[in-house]
């Protein structure tokens, strides 16, 4: 592609001119892709961490009363 065709398609995109007159837009899109990938990976990790901690807290609260109840019933005298 020629630089003027690229400038018509993406006029707001800054391009770095090289000595031969071509532009270095090829470097821009992989960089944008990499930054987007890293940001989305961070969002997924943050959501997974929050979800896991919420799940573990719910699991602890769900099992804690049963353990206490089982200990009380085990120490209660058995009537015959």
N, CA, C and O of each residue as an XYZ file, in Angstrom:
320
protein
N       0.834     -1.178      0.000
C       0.000      0.000      0.000
C       0.878      1.240      0.000
O       1.970      1.275      0.567
N       0.364      2.217     -0.641
C       1.085      3.481     -0.650
C       0.678      4.297      0.566
O      -0.399      4.082      1.122
N       1.513      5.220      0.979
C       1.262      6.024      2.170
C       0.028      6.894      2.020
O      -0.690      7.105      2.997
N      -0.244      7.413      0.808
C      -1.414      8.273      0.631
C      -2.717      7.483      0.738
O      -3.727      8.022      1.191
N      -2.709      6.216      0.327
C      -3.895      5.376      0.460
C      -4.154      5.090      1.924
O      -5.300      5.134      2.371
N      -3.118      4.801      2.667
C      -3.258      4.551      4.101
C      -3.737      5.813      4.804
O      -4.588      5.738      5.689
N      -3.209      6.962      4.429
C      -3.619      8.219      5.046
C      -5.082      8.526      4.748
O      -5.760      9.127      5.581
N      -5.588      8.127      3.576
C      -7.001      8.335      3.272
C      -7.890      7.437      4.122
O      -8.962      7.859      4.556
N      -7.460      6.219      4.359
C      -8.260      5.275      5.134
C      -8.203      5.611      6.620
O      -9.230      5.580      7.298
N      -7.038      5.925      7.126
C      -6.841      6.224      8.545
C      -6.215      7.608      8.706
O      -5.036      7.702      9.050
N      -6.960      8.673      8.470
C      -6.348      9.998      8.507
C      -5.918     10.437      9.897
O      -4.993     11.240     10.020
N      -6.572      9.926     10.970
C      -6.216     10.360     12.313
C      -5.073      9.558     12.921
O      -4.583      9.906     13.995
N      -4.643      8.499     12.261
C      -3.573      7.665     12.781
C      -2.224      8.305     12.481
O      -1.905      8.569     11.322
N      -1.430      8.555     13.520
C      -0.115      9.132     13.245
C       0.803      8.092     12.606
O       0.829      6.934     13.022
N       1.534      8.506     11.618
C       2.449      7.605     10.926
C       3.852      8.188     10.989
O       4.043      9.401     10.901
N       4.804      7.322     11.139
C       6.204      7.734     11.169
C       6.783      7.517      9.780
O       6.774      6.400      9.264
N       7.278      8.568      9.188
C       7.821      8.460      7.830
C       9.224      7.870      7.873
O      10.039      8.216      8.728
N       9.482      6.977      6.936
C      10.815      6.411      6.814
C      11.547      7.129      5.696
O      10.984      7.995      5.027
N      12.783      6.772      5.503
C      13.598      7.431      4.480
C      13.069      7.182      3.065
O      13.191      8.041      2.191
N      12.483      6.006      2.846
C      12.004      5.690      1.507
C      10.578      6.207      1.246
O      10.007      5.913      0.195
N      10.005      6.956      2.165
C       8.695      7.556      1.959
C       7.535      6.718      2.465
O       6.407      7.208      2.521
N       7.779      5.465      2.836
C       6.719      4.614      3.360
C       6.479      4.962      4.837
O       7.286      5.648      5.463
N       5.384      4.489      5.363
C       5.073      4.752      6.772
C       5.172      3.469      7.577
O       5.102      2.368      7.032
N       5.334      3.626      8.870
C       5.474      2.482      9.761
C       4.167      2.179     10.495
O       4.158      1.994     11.712
N       3.085      2.129      9.756
C       1.819      1.761     10.373
C       1.770      0.281     10.721
O       0.957     -0.133     11.548
N       2.631     -0.521     10.099
C       2.643     -1.940     10.394
C       3.036     -2.200     11.840
O       2.651     -3.227     12.400
N       3.773     -1.321     12.443
C       4.191     -1.501     13.829
C       3.066     -1.117     14.777
O       2.995     -1.634     15.892
N       2.187     -0.218     14.352
C       1.136      0.287     15.220
C       0.105     -0.778     15.564
O      -0.238     -0.930     16.736
N      -0.396     -1.516     14.590
C      -1.476     -2.456     14.860
C      -1.059     -3.648     15.707
O      -1.842     -4.052     16.566
N       0.098     -4.230     15.532
C       0.494     -5.278     16.489
C       0.655     -4.736     17.911
O       0.368     -5.433     18.884
N       1.113     -3.498     18.021
C       1.247     -2.888     19.345
C      -0.123     -2.681     19.982
O      -0.300     -2.954     21.169
N      -1.085     -2.205     19.209
C      -2.444     -2.025     19.725
C      -3.034     -3.371     20.117
O      -3.703     -3.477     21.145
N      -2.797     -4.387     19.321
C      -3.286     -5.725     19.623
C      -2.671     -6.261     20.906
O      -3.375     -6.840     21.734
N      -1.383     -6.079     21.079
C      -0.699     -6.551     22.285
C      -1.218     -5.842     23.524
O      -1.488     -6.486     24.538
N      -1.358     -4.535     23.458
C      -1.847     -3.782     24.615
C      -3.280     -4.198     24.943
O      -3.618     -4.370     26.114
N      -4.121     -4.361     23.927
C      -5.490     -4.810     24.159
C      -5.544     -6.199     24.769
O      -6.340     -6.455     25.673
N      -4.706     -7.088     24.282
C      -4.650     -8.448     24.835
C      -4.243     -8.424     26.298
O      -4.844     -9.112     27.123
N      -3.228     -7.637     26.625
C      -2.772     -7.567     28.014
C      -3.838     -6.957     28.923
O      -4.028     -7.414     30.050
N      -4.525     -5.940     28.442
C      -5.596     -5.337     29.241
C      -6.737     -6.319     29.474
O      -7.231     -6.445     30.594
N      -7.151     -7.007     28.433
C      -8.239     -7.971     28.600
C      -7.825     -9.154     29.475
O      -8.640     -9.674     30.238
N      -6.581     -9.577     29.372
C      -6.090    -10.641     30.243
C      -6.129    -10.193     31.696
O      -6.507    -10.967     32.575
N      -5.741     -8.952     31.952
C      -5.811     -8.412     33.311
C      -7.232     -8.360     33.833
O      -7.472     -8.650     35.005
N      -8.178     -7.994     32.981
C      -9.586     -7.949     33.399
C     -10.087     -9.344     33.737
O     -10.782     -9.529     34.736
N      -9.740    -10.322     32.916
C     -10.172    -11.703     33.166
C      -9.570    -12.225     34.461
O     -10.260    -12.891     35.233
N      -8.309    -11.941     34.714
C      -7.667    -12.386     35.953
C      -8.321    -11.724     37.156
O      -8.568    -12.383     38.166
N      -8.605    -10.431     37.062
C      -9.246     -9.723     38.174
C     -10.636    -10.285     38.456
O     -11.013    -10.472     39.613
N     -11.393    -10.553     37.399
C     -12.731    -11.118     37.592
C     -12.657    -12.525     38.182
O     -13.460    -12.871     39.049
N     -11.723    -13.324     37.735
C     -11.564    -14.678     38.263
C     -11.131    -14.681     39.712
O     -11.591    -15.511     40.496
N     -10.256    -13.770     40.076
C      -9.797    -13.680     41.461
C     -10.952    -13.289     42.375
O     -11.128    -13.865     43.449
N     -11.736    -12.306     41.943
C     -12.872    -11.858     42.740
C     -13.909    -12.968     42.873
O     -14.452    -13.190     43.956
N     -14.182    -13.658     41.780
C     -15.174    -14.729     41.800
C     -14.708    -15.880     42.688
O     -15.506    -16.455     43.428
N     -13.427    -16.216     42.620
C     -12.900    -17.310     43.427
C     -12.955    -16.973     44.908
O     -13.331    -17.817     45.721
N     -12.584    -15.752     45.267
C     -12.623    -15.374     46.680
C     -14.058    -15.352     47.195
O     -14.305    -15.735     48.339
N     -15.004    -14.912     46.373
C     -16.415    -14.920     46.779
C     -16.908    -16.356     46.961
O     -17.635    -16.649     47.910
N     -16.513    -17.248     46.052
C     -16.911    -18.655     46.155
C     -16.350    -19.281     47.427
O     -17.064    -19.991     48.135
N     -15.084    -19.026     47.720
C     -14.484    -19.604     48.916
C     -15.116    -19.056     50.187
O     -15.281    -19.794     51.159
N     -15.475    -17.769     50.197
C     -16.134    -17.190     51.375
C     -17.511    -17.814     51.567
O     -17.896    -18.120     52.695
N     -18.260    -18.006     50.481
C     -19.563    -18.654     50.593
C     -19.431    -20.102     51.056
O     -20.255    -20.596     51.825
N     -18.408    -20.761     50.590
C     -18.190    -22.158     50.983
C     -17.855    -22.252     52.474
O     -18.333    -23.147     53.170
N     -17.023    -21.314     52.955
C     -16.675    -21.308     54.386
C     -17.907    -21.048     55.242
O     -18.092    -21.717     56.259
N     -18.745    -20.105     54.865
C     -19.933    -19.809     55.661
C     -20.957    -20.935     55.593
O     -21.718    -21.139     56.539
N     -20.982    -21.661     54.490
C     -21.935    -22.757     54.360
C     -21.505    -23.962     55.180
O     -22.362    -24.689     55.681
N     -20.220    -24.196     55.334
C     -19.753    -25.373     56.070
C     -19.526    -25.086     57.549
O     -19.517    -26.030     58.339
N     -19.347    -23.871     57.955
C     -19.066    -23.547     59.355
C     -20.225    -23.901     60.281
O     -19.959    -24.524     61.309
N     -21.481    -23.564     60.015
C     -22.564    -23.918     60.945
C     -22.766    -25.425     61.063
O     -23.098    -25.909     62.144
N     -22.577    -26.166     60.000
C     -22.732    -27.617     60.077
C     -21.709    -28.235     61.015
O     -22.038    -29.130     61.793
N     -20.481    -27.769     60.945
C     -19.436    -28.318     61.804
C     -19.745    -28.028     63.267
O     -19.536    -28.884     64.127
N     -20.238    -26.831     63.554
C     -20.573    -26.478     64.923
C     -21.760    -27.300     65.398
O     -21.768    -27.759     66.541
N     -22.753    -27.496     64.557
C     -23.928    -28.276     64.906
C     -23.552    -29.735     65.143
O     -24.075    -30.363     66.063
N     -22.667    -30.273     64.339
C     -22.235    -31.663     64.505
C     -21.493    -31.837     65.821
O     -21.640    -32.872     66.471
N     -20.701    -30.855     66.231
C     -19.969    -30.947     67.487
C     -20.933    -30.884     68.669
O     -20.721    -31.573     69.667
N     -21.987    -30.072     68.579
C     -22.962    -29.978     69.658
C     -23.750    -31.273     69.796
O     -24.003    -31.721     70.914
N     -24.133    -31.865     68.711
C     -24.924    -33.102     68.767
C     -24.062    -34.271     69.232
O     -24.591    -35.212     69.822
N     -22.786    -34.245     68.993
C     -21.915    -35.330     69.421
C     -21.684    -35.274     70.922
O     -21.493    -36.315     71.550
N     -21.697    -34.081     71.512
C     -21.460    -33.963     72.941
C     -22.734    -34.057     73.747
O     -22.663    -34.142     74.973
N     -23.886    -34.047     73.127
C     -25.158    -34.145     73.838
C     -25.345    -35.561     74.342
O     -24.954    -36.517     73.672
N     -25.948    -35.708     75.529
C     -26.176    -37.053     76.052
C     -27.253    -37.778     75.240
O     -28.207    -37.176     74.747
N     -27.067    -39.041     75.128
C     -27.990    -39.859     74.371
C     -29.014    -40.418     75.348
O     -28.650    -41.077     76.321
N     -30.288    -40.161     75.095
C     -31.336    -40.680     75.985
C     -31.815    -42.021     75.453
O     -31.970    -42.210     74.247
N     -32.043    -42.934     76.362
C     -32.448    -44.262     75.941
C     -33.862    -44.557     76.280
O     -34.353    -45.647     75.986
